[in-house]
Amino acid sequence: MHPVNDLRWVKGRHGNVWEHQAKECQACHGTDLKVGSPLARVSAGRVFRIEDHQIVRLTKGQVVTCTLCHSWPRVND
């Protein structure tokens, strides 16, 4: 599992994992990256800034998906 609430992960590391180990992402976030397992849900509310301008607010229980911050990546089944 990746670090939770770690801006180093949010701001860059997760892209490399998706590109080289997509099944690791799909294990929790689902094969389509839209629903996933309970691990894809936020355990506590969080607010963070990405790309120095966009504020992302996550509420407890919300499913974390790619489109919270950017477009969908290409999914290969």
MMTF fields as JSON, N, C-alpha, C and O atoms, coordinates in Angstrom:
{
  "mmtfVersion": "1.0.0",
  "mmtfProducer": "UNKNOWN",
  "numBonds": 307,
  "numAtoms": 308,
  "numGroups": 77,
  "numChains": 1,
  "numModels": 1,
  "chainsPerModel": [1],
  "groupsPerChain": [77],
  "chainIdList": ["A"],
  "bondAtomList": [4, 2, 8, 6, 12, 10, 16, 14, 20, 18, 24, 22, 28, 26, 32, 30, 36, 34, 40, 38, 44, 42, 48, 46, 52, 50, 56, 54, 60, 58, 64, 62, 68, 66, 72, 70, 76, 74, 80, 78, 84, 82, 88, 86, 92, 90, 96, 94, 100, 98, 104, 102, 108, 106, 112, 110, 116, 114, 120, 118, 124, 122, 128, 126, 132, 130, 136, 134, 140, 138, 144, 142, 148, 146, 152, 150, 156, 154, 160, 158, 164, 162, 168, 166, 172, 170, 176, 174, 180, 178, 184, 182, 188, 186, 192, 190, 196, 194, 200, 198, 204, 202, 208, 206, 212, 210, 216, 214, 220, 218, 224, 222, 228, 226, 232, 230, 236, 234, 240, 238, 244, 242, 248, 246, 252, 250, 256, 254, 260, 258, 264, 262, 268, 266, 272, 270, 276, 274, 280, 278, 284, 282, 288, 286, 292, 290, 296, 294, 300, 298, 304, 302],
  "bondOrderList": [1, 1, 1, 1, 1, 1, 1, 1, 1, 1, 1, 1, 1, 1, 1, 1, 1, 1, 1, 1, 1, 1, 1, 1, 1, 1, 1, 1, 1, 1, 1, 1, 1, 1, 1, 1, 1, 1, 1, 1, 1, 1, 1, 1, 1, 1, 1, 1, 1, 1, 1, 1, 1, 1, 1, 1, 1, 1, 1, 1, 1, 1, 1, 1, 1, 1, 1, 1, 1, 1, 1, 1, 1, 1, 1, 1],
  "groupList": [{"groupName": "MET", "atomNameList": ["N", "CA", "C", "O"], "elementList": ["N", "C", "C", "O"], "formalChargeList": [0, 0, 0, 0], "bondAtomList": [1, 0, 2, 1, 3, 2], "bondOrderList": [1, 1, 2], "singleLetterCode": "M", "chemCompType": "L-PEPTIDE LINKING"}, {"groupName": "HIS", "atomNameList": ["N", "CA", "C", "O"], "elementList": ["N", "C", "C", "O"], "formalChargeList": [0, 0, 0, 0], "bondAtomList": [1, 0, 2, 1, 3, 2], "bondOrderList": [1, 1, 2], "singleLetterCode": "H", "chemCompType": "L-PEPTIDE LINKING"}, {"groupName": "PRO", "atomNameList": ["N", "CA", "C", "O"], "elementList": ["N", "C", "C", "O"], "formalChargeList": [0, 0, 0, 0], "bondAtomList": [1, 0, 2, 1, 3, 2], "bondOrderList": [1, 1, 2], "singleLetterCode": "P", "chemCompType": "L-PEPTIDE LINKING"}, {"groupName": "VAL", "atomNameList": ["N", "CA", "C", "O"], "elementList": ["N", "C", "C", "O"], "formalChargeList": [0, 0, 0, 0], "bondAtomList": [1, 0, 2, 1, 3, 2], "bondOrderList": [1, 1, 2], "singleLetterCode": "V", "chemCompType": "L-PEPTIDE LINKING"}, {"groupName": "ASN", "atomNameList": ["N", "CA", "C", "O"], "elementList": ["N", "C", "C", "O"], "formalChargeList": [0, 0, 0, 0], "bondAtomList": [1, 0, 2, 1, 3, 2], "bondOrderList": [1, 1, 2], "singleLetterCode": "N", "chemCompType": "L-PEPTIDE LINKING"}, {"groupName": "ASP", "atomNameList": ["N", "CA", "C", "O"], "elementList": ["N", "C", "C", "O"], "formalChargeList": [0, 0, 0, 0], "bondAtomList": [1, 0, 2, 1, 3, 2], "bondOrderList": [1, 1, 2], "singleLetterCode": "D", "chemCompType": "L-PEPTIDE LINKING"}, {"groupName": "LEU", "atomNameList": ["N", "CA", "C", "O"], "elementList": ["N", "C", "C", "O"], "formalChargeList": [0, 0, 0, 0], "bondAtomList": [1, 0, 2, 1, 3, 2], "bondOrderList": [1, 1, 2], "singleLetterCode": "L", "chemCompType": "L-PEPTIDE LINKING"}, {"groupName": "ARG", "atomNameList": ["N", "CA", "C", "O"], "elementList": ["N", "C", "C", "O"], "formalChargeList": [0, 0, 0, 0], "bondAtomList": [1, 0, 2, 1, 3, 2], "bondOrderList": [1, 1, 2], "singleLetterCode": "R", "chemCompType": "L-PEPTIDE LINKING"}, {"groupName": "TRP", "atomNameList": ["N", "CA", "C", "O"], "elementList": ["N", "C", "C", "O"], "formalChargeList": [0, 0, 0, 0], "bondAtomList": [1, 0, 2, 1, 3, 2], "bondOrderList": [1, 1, 2], "singleLetterCode": "W", "chemCompType": "L-PEPTIDE LINKING"}, {"groupName": "LYS", "atomNameList": ["N", "CA", "C", "O"], "elementList": ["N", "C", "C", "O"], "formalChargeList": [0, 0, 0, 0], "bondAtomList": [1, 0, 2, 1, 3, 2], "bondOrderList": [1, 1, 2], "singleLetterCode": "K", "chemCompType": "L-PEPTIDE LINKING"}, {"groupName": "GLY", "atomNameList": ["N", "CA", "C", "O"], "elementList": ["N", "C", "C", "O"], "formalChargeList": [0, 0, 0, 0], "bondAtomList": [1, 0, 2, 1, 3, 2], "bondOrderList": [1, 1, 2], "singleLetterCode": "G", "chemCompType": "PEPTIDE LINKING"}, {"groupName": "GLU", "atomNameList": ["N", "CA", "C", "O"], "elementList": ["N", "C", "C", "O"], "formalChargeList": [0, 0, 0, 0], "bondAtomList": [1, 0, 2, 1, 3, 2], "bondOrderList": [1, 1, 2], "singleLetterCode": "E", "chemCompType": "L-PEPTIDE LINKING"}, {"groupName": "GLN", "atomNameList": ["N", "CA", "C", "O"], "elementList": ["N", "C", "C", "O"], "formalChargeList": [0, 0, 0, 0], "bondAtomList": [1, 0, 2, 1, 3, 2], "bondOrderList": [1, 1, 2], "singleLetterCode": "Q", "chemCompType": "L-PEPTIDE LINKING"}, {"groupName": "ALA", "atomNameList": ["N", "CA", "C", "O"], "elementList": ["N", "C", "C", "O"], "formalChargeList": [0, 0, 0, 0], "bondAtomList": [1, 0, 2, 1, 3, 2], "bondOrderList": [1, 1, 2], "singleLetterCode": "A", "chemCompType": "L-PEPTIDE LINKING"}, {"groupName": "CYS", "atomNameList": ["N", "CA", "C", "O"], "elementList": ["N", "C", "C", "O"], "formalChargeList": [0, 0, 0, 0], "bondAtomList": [1, 0, 2, 1, 3, 2], "bondOrderList": [1, 1, 2], "singleLetterCode": "C", "chemCompType": "L-PEPTIDE LINKING"}, {"groupName": "THR", "atomNameList": ["N", "CA", "C", "O"], "elementList": ["N", "C", "C", "O"], "formalChargeList": [0, 0, 0, 0], "bondAtomList": [1, 0, 2, 1, 3, 2], "bondOrderList": [1, 1, 2], "singleLetterCode": "T", "chemCompType": "L-PEPTIDE LINKING"}, {"groupName": "SER", "atomNameList": ["N", "CA", "C", "O"], "elementList": ["N", "C", "C", "O"], "formalChargeList": [0, 0, 0, 0], "bondAtomList": [1, 0, 2, 1, 3, 2], "bondOrderList": [1, 1, 2], "singleLetterCode": "S", "chemCompType": "L-PEPTIDE LINKING"}, {"groupName": "PHE", "atomNameList": ["N", "CA", "C", "O"], "elementList": ["N", "C", "C", "O"], "formalChargeList": [0, 0, 0, 0], "bondAtomList": [1, 0, 2, 1, 3, 2], "bondOrderList": [1, 1, 2], "singleLetterCode": "F", "chemCompType": "L-PEPTIDE LINKING"}, {"groupName": "ILE", "atomNameList": ["N", "CA", "C", "O"], "elementList": ["N", "C", "C", "O"], "formalChargeList": [0, 0, 0, 0], "bondAtomList": [1, 0, 2, 1, 3, 2], "bondOrderList": [1, 1, 2], "singleLetterCode": "I", "chemCompType": "L-PEPTIDE LINKING"}],
  "groupTypeList": [0, 1, 2, 3, 4, 5, 6, 7, 8, 3, 9, 10, 7, 1, 10, 4, 3, 8, 11, 1, 12, 13, 9, 11, 14, 12, 13, 14, 1, 10, 15, 5, 6, 9, 3, 10, 16, 2, 6, 13, 7, 3, 16, 13, 10, 7, 3, 17, 7, 18, 11, 5, 1, 12, 18, 3, 7, 6, 15, 9, 10, 12, 3, 3, 15, 14, 15, 6, 14, 1, 16, 8, 2, 7, 3, 4, 5],
  "groupIdList": [1, 2, 3, 4, 5, 6, 7, 8, 9, 10, 11, 12, 13, 14, 15, 16, 17, 18, 19, 20, 21, 22, 23, 24, 25, 26, 27, 28, 29, 30, 31, 32, 33, 34, 35, 36, 37, 38, 39, 40, 41, 42, 43, 44, 45, 46, 47, 48, 49, 50, 51, 52, 53, 54, 55, 56, 57, 58, 59, 60, 61, 62, 63, 64, 65, 66, 67, 68, 69, 70, 71, 72, 73, 74, 75, 76, 77],
  "secStructList": [7, 7, 7, 6, 6, 7, 2, 2, 0, 0, 0, 0, 0, 2, 2, 2, 2, 2, 2, 2, 7, 2, 2, 2, 2, 2, 2, 2, 2, 7, 6, 6, 1, 1, 1, 7, 7, 4, 4, 4, 5, 7, 1, 1, 7, 3, 3, 3, 3, 3, 6, 6, 6, 3, 3, 3, 3, 3, 7, 6, 6, 7, 5, 7, 7, 4, 4, 4, 6, 1, 7, 7, 7, 7, 7, 7, 7],
  "xCoordList": [0.85, 0.0, 0.894, 1.951, 0.452, 1.218, 1.005, 0.074, 1.843, 1.676, 0.368, 0.021, -0.333, -1.583, -1.286, -0.536, -1.877, -1.723, -0.268, 0.174, 0.463, 1.855, 1.949, 1.779, 2.216, 2.24, 3.343, 3.234, 4.395, 5.42, 4.802, 5.148, 3.901, 3.206, 2.252, 2.235, 1.467, 0.465, 1.113, 0.597, 2.216, 2.821, 3.795, 4.562, 3.791, 4.674, 4.92, 5.017, 5.024, 5.41, 4.366, 4.721, 3.098, 2.074, 2.022, 1.599, 2.433, 2.439, 3.377, 3.044, 4.531, 5.481, 4.954, 5.167, 4.277, 3.708, 2.659, 2.638, 1.792, 0.757, 1.389, 0.949, 2.395, 3.018, 3.708, 3.745, 4.254, 5.06, 4.43, 4.822, 3.459, 2.845, 1.35, 0.87, 0.637, -0.779, -1.61, -2.543, -1.29, -2.079, -1.999, -2.912, -0.925, -0.809, -1.886, -2.477, -2.137, -3.184, -4.562, -5.427, -4.74, -6.033, -6.433, -7.621, -5.48, -5.792, -6.71, -7.584, -6.52, -7.371, -8.384, -9.514, -7.986, -8.837, -9.72, -10.498, -9.621, -10.458, -9.841, -9.009, -10.251, -9.67, -9.946, -9.155, -11.069, -11.385, -10.969, -11.163, -10.399, -9.932, -11.05, -10.789, -12.288, -13.428, -14.083, -14.663, -14.009, -14.714, -13.737, -13.415, -13.269, -12.258, -12.76, -13.962, -11.815, -12.076, -12.275, -12.138, -12.597, -12.708, -11.413, -11.454, -10.282, -9.02, -8.949, -8.103, -9.813, -9.834, -10.675, -10.803, -11.239, -12.05, -11.212, -10.365, -11.458, -10.725, -11.181, -12.379, -10.232, -10.571, -10.817, -11.45, -10.314, -10.52, -10.485, -9.805, -11.195, -11.21, -9.818, -9.025, -9.533, -8.232, -8.4, -9.311, -7.525, -7.496, -6.04, -5.182, -5.752, -4.396, -4.399, -5.393, -3.274, -3.113, -2.182, -1.131, -2.595, -1.74, -1.419, -2.195, -0.289, 0.146, 0.055, -0.182, 0.242, 0.284, -0.955, -0.918, -2.065, -3.269, -4.558, -5.519, -4.611, -5.844, -5.938, -5.009, -7.052, -7.284, -8.199, -9.254, -7.784, -8.562, -9.065, -8.284, -10.369, -10.988, -11.559, -12.362, -11.145, -11.641, -12.414, -11.933, -13.594, -14.4, -14.306, -14.093, -14.462, -14.396, -15.366, -16.536, -14.865, -15.677, -15.691, -16.176, -15.173, -15.144, -14.192, -13.123, -14.589, -13.73, -12.692, -13.037, -11.431, -10.358, -10.234, -9.973, -10.427, -10.301, -9.328, -8.985, -8.899, -7.931, -8.454, -7.7, -9.74, -10.279, -10.413, -10.85, -10.054, -10.021, -8.971, -9.099, -7.928, -6.815, -6.475, -5.921, -6.792, -6.422, -7.336, -8.249, -7.099, -7.933, -7.621, -6.621, -8.493, -8.28, -7.041, -6.803, -6.234, -5.131, -5.689, -6.814, -4.914, -5.312, -5.313, -4.323, -6.411, -6.537, -6.435, -7.205, -5.482, -5.324, -5.73, -5.131, -6.73, -7.169, -6.387, -6.622],
  "yCoordList": [-1.181, 0.0, 1.242, 1.264, 2.266, 3.507, 4.356, 4.104, 5.345, 6.245, 7.031, 7.523, 7.14, 7.891, 9.298, 9.474, 10.297, 11.697, 12.168, 12.974, 11.667, 12.048, 12.791, 12.185, 14.082, 14.882, 14.462, 14.727, 13.819, 13.314, 12.252, 12.168, 11.448, 10.431, 11.11, 10.793, 12.037, 12.732, 13.498, 13.485, 14.153, 15.048, 14.374, 15.068, 13.062, 12.511, 11.024, 10.41, 10.433, 9.027, 8.089, 7.056, 8.411, 7.443, 7.225, 6.158, 8.189, 8.017, 6.911, 6.146, 6.826, 5.777, 4.399, 3.446, 4.278, 2.983, 2.577, 1.428, 3.504, 3.178, 2.722, 1.735, 3.417, 3.085, 1.728, 1.057, 1.32, 0.099, -1.058, -2.21, -0.757, -1.792, -1.509, -1.406, -1.388, -1.006, -1.918, -1.454, -3.188, -4.131, -3.791, -4.118, -3.143, -2.705, -1.658, -1.685, -0.75, 0.265, -0.394, -0.111, -1.275, -1.923, -2.822, -3.076, -3.298, -4.164, -3.463, -4.098, -2.177, -1.423, -0.529, -0.39, 0.083, 1.056, 0.454, 1.178, -0.851, -1.535, -1.552, -0.706, -2.519, -2.647, -1.427, -1.1, -0.746, 0.469, 1.739, 2.845, 1.584, 2.678, 3.604, 4.747, 3.122, 3.973, 3.605, 4.473, 2.356, 1.96, 1.339, 1.945, 0.149, -0.485, -1.054, -1.182, -1.385, -2.028, -0.965, 0.229, -1.395, -0.434, 0.361, 1.461, -0.182, 0.554, 1.794, 2.658, 1.904, 3.083, 4.212, 5.281, 3.971, 4.997, 5.755, 5.174, 7.036, 7.887, 7.588, 7.584, 7.343, 7.017, 8.251, 8.167, 9.399, 10.663, 11.796, 11.687, 12.86, 13.989, 14.575, 14.635, 15.004, 15.581, 16.717, 16.688, 17.703, 18.801, 19.008, 19.122, 19.059, 19.336, 20.088, 20.101, 20.707, 21.499, 20.74, 20.241, 20.666, 20.043, 21.069, 21.994, 20.903, 21.777, 23.253, 24.103, 23.549, 24.91, 25.753, 26.966, 25.135, 25.946, 25.187, 25.788, 23.92, 23.163, 22.618, 21.978, 22.875, 22.337, 21.128, 21.199, 20.028, 18.79, 18.542, 18.517, 18.358, 18.071, 16.664, 16.335, 15.847, 14.48, 14.341, 14.742, 13.781, 13.575, 12.124, 11.234, 11.894, 10.539, 9.641, 9.98, 8.497, 7.538, 7.735, 6.868, 8.853, 9.125, 8.162, 7.842, 7.703, 6.837, 7.691, 8.682, 7.308, 8.027, 7.492, 6.309, 8.388, 8.047, 9.019, 10.058, 8.668, 9.485, 10.883, 11.854, 10.991, 12.271, 13.312, 14.431, 12.977, 13.997, 15.052, 16.213, 14.633, 15.543, 15.665, 16.682, 14.661, 14.68, 13.737, 13.146, 13.594, 12.732, 11.258, 10.916, 10.402, 8.963, 8.514, 8.956, 7.632, 7.055, 5.973, 5.508, 5.591, 4.507, 3.198, 2.869, 2.474, 1.231, 0.062, -0.044, -0.809, -2.038, -3.213, -3.444, -3.955, -5.125, -6.355, -7.43],
  "zCoordList": [0.0, 0.0, 0.0, 0.632, -0.716, -0.776, 0.472, 1.237, 0.683, 1.823, 1.714, 0.641, 2.802, 2.836, 3.345, 4.305, 2.695, 3.093, 3.012, 3.83, 2.036, 1.831, 0.5, -0.557, 0.541, -0.683, -1.65, -2.847, -1.167, -2.094, -2.997, -4.175, -2.465, -3.259, -4.232, -5.421, -3.723, -4.533, -5.682, -6.799, -5.426, -6.417, -7.378, -8.046, -7.468, -8.478, -8.458, -9.521, -7.315, -7.267, -7.836, -8.404, -7.705, -8.113, -9.616, -10.061, -10.4, -11.849, -12.308, -13.213, -11.695, -12.049, -11.696, -12.446, -10.579, -10.192, -11.22, -11.661, -11.604, -12.589, -13.901, -14.489, -14.353, -15.63, -15.637, -16.668, -14.499, -14.454, -13.675, -13.853, -12.816, -11.988, -11.804, -10.675, -12.887, -12.851, -11.956, -11.299, -11.921, -11.109, -9.623, -8.865, -9.203, -7.812, -7.495, -6.416, -8.42, -8.244, -8.277, -7.449, -9.253, -9.459, -8.293, -8.094, -7.532, -6.394, -5.393, -4.804, -5.201, -4.267, -4.965, -4.498, -6.086, -6.752, -7.838, -8.459, -8.082, -9.062, -10.443, -10.771, -11.256, -12.593, -13.453, -14.337, -13.202, -13.961, -13.218, -13.723, -12.024, -11.164, -10.697, -10.324, -10.714, -10.354, -9.031, -8.379, -8.62, -7.402, -6.415, -5.392, -6.711, -5.88, -4.57, -4.336, -3.74, -2.454, -1.372, -1.641, -0.154, 0.948, 1.176, 1.728, 0.76, 0.915, 0.041, 0.275, -0.957, -1.823, -1.226, -1.824, -0.062, 0.605, 1.637, 2.315, 1.741, 2.67, 4.106, 4.391, 4.995, 6.382, 7.239, 8.292, 6.785, 7.504, 6.485, 5.464, 6.745, 5.832, 5.646, 6.586, 4.429, 4.124, 3.108, 2.28, 3.18, 2.214, 1.838, 2.714, 0.545, 0.118, -1.206, -1.931, -1.501, -2.719, -3.663, -3.26, -4.928, -5.932, -7.004, -7.244, -7.636, -8.72, -8.348, -9.207, -7.079, -6.552, -6.788, -6.582, -7.219, -7.399, -7.116, -6.637, -7.387, -7.219, -5.792, -5.3, -5.148, -3.81, -3.944, -4.575, -3.347, -3.364, -1.953, -1.002, -1.823, -0.528, -0.57, -1.443, 0.367, 0.471, 1.774, 2.834, 1.692, 2.889, 3.325, 2.503, 4.588, 5.125, 4.352, 4.18, 3.893, 3.158, 1.653, 0.926, 1.172, -0.262, -0.967, -0.447, -2.157, -2.956, -3.68, -4.322, -3.576, -4.248, -5.673, -5.888, -6.637, -8.048, -8.71, -8.145, -9.897, -10.634, -10.922, -10.861, -11.236, -11.693, -10.586, -10.853, -9.377, -8.331, -8.662, -8.274, -9.384, -9.672, -11.154, -11.572, -11.95, -13.372, -14.145, -13.568, -15.434, -16.26, -16.007, -15.375, -16.511, -16.35, -17.095, -18.22, -16.481, -17.233, -18.165, -17.986, -19.129, -20.017, -19.202, -18.548, -19.25, -18.493, -19.453, -20.407, -19.193, -19.979, -19.115, -18.065, -19.536, -18.758, -19.136, -18.584]
}
